[in-house]
Amino acid sequence: MSELGDALRFANDTADEAGRVALKHFRQALDVESKADDSPVTLADRAVEALMRDRIMARFPGHGIFGEEQAPLRPDSDHLWVVDPIDGTKSYVTGNPLFGGLMALLKDGAPCLGQIDMPALGERWCGVEGQATTLNGRPCRTSSCTDPAEAFAYTTDPMLFSGADSEVLEMLRRSVRMLRFGGDCYAYALLASGHCDLVLETGLQPYDYLPLVQVIRGAGGVITDWQGQALGVGSAGEVLAAATPELHRAMLERIARLRAGQAA
């Protein structure tokens, strides 16, 4: 536990620095470039990730790093840091404060630490294996919702659902009490604090979802891929997070029935 305690203190110190860099450029004139997948990137994204990498390499020189803006460093290491400098760059460049910095530590391929830091809001969720997730140092908990018909749900961008996945989004819309869009990593933070009950997404990258895993688990929730498998670096980017095992199971069953019908 002392190893994870040291890692959490490091992650908090790094998030403090990274947040200051992100806020320095927030709501300022920025050159916005488009990457190969048409997603935006800014000087701030690159500066924050460079800071995160420098801090990791200085403190844990034997660990690997997997980030959004630079090539992986020692990706097969037993200890792998996964970082997203600004999750929600589209929010960031349009002046929306719902952007976050994400960090995870994987040990032997499994997330054992996760952090969602919201610099513009002054909110930080931390999850460590074997401990309760905290919001600004105080324990938080998912809701007790077990019925999809009573669930408040989020997905970041409905336009990411194409082809057969469009039917999964429509199933979600029909199944839940309320469906909201947007939020990126903040939707998972809200889930960890009991304000919403479900998040379902597709098209995510490892740096988008791995930092969320321990935050959700430590708050009492469940997070997997759409087949119910644990999330790892090689997952397909289909993510289902739920407040309770019962709610998670109910949604997995609906996705499985829908896909079985698509394959028939």
FENTA-V341140 format. One record per run of one state. SS is the DSSP state (H for helix, E for strand, L for the rest). FROM is the first residue (numbers start at 1). LEN is the number of residues. Records with the same first field share a line. If there is no record, write none. Layout:
# FENTA-V341140
SS=FROM-LEN ; FROM-LEN
This chain:
# FENTA-V341140
L=1-1 ; 26-7 ; 35-5 ; 42-1 ; 60-4 ; 68-5 ; 74-5 ; 88-1 ; 94-6 ; 108-2 ; 119-4 ; 129-5 ; 136-2 ; 140-8 ; 151-1 ; 156-2 ; 161-4 ; 176-2 ; 182-3 ; 193-5 ; 202-4 ; 219-3 ; 225-14 ; 243-2 ; 264-1
H=2-24 ; 43-17 ; 89-5 ; 148-3 ; 158-3 ; 165-11 ; 185-8 ; 206-13 ; 245-19
E=33-2 ; 40-2 ; 64-4 ; 73-1 ; 79-9 ; 100-8 ; 110-9 ; 123-6 ; 134-2 ; 138-2 ; 152-4 ; 178-4 ; 198-4 ; 222-3 ; 239-4
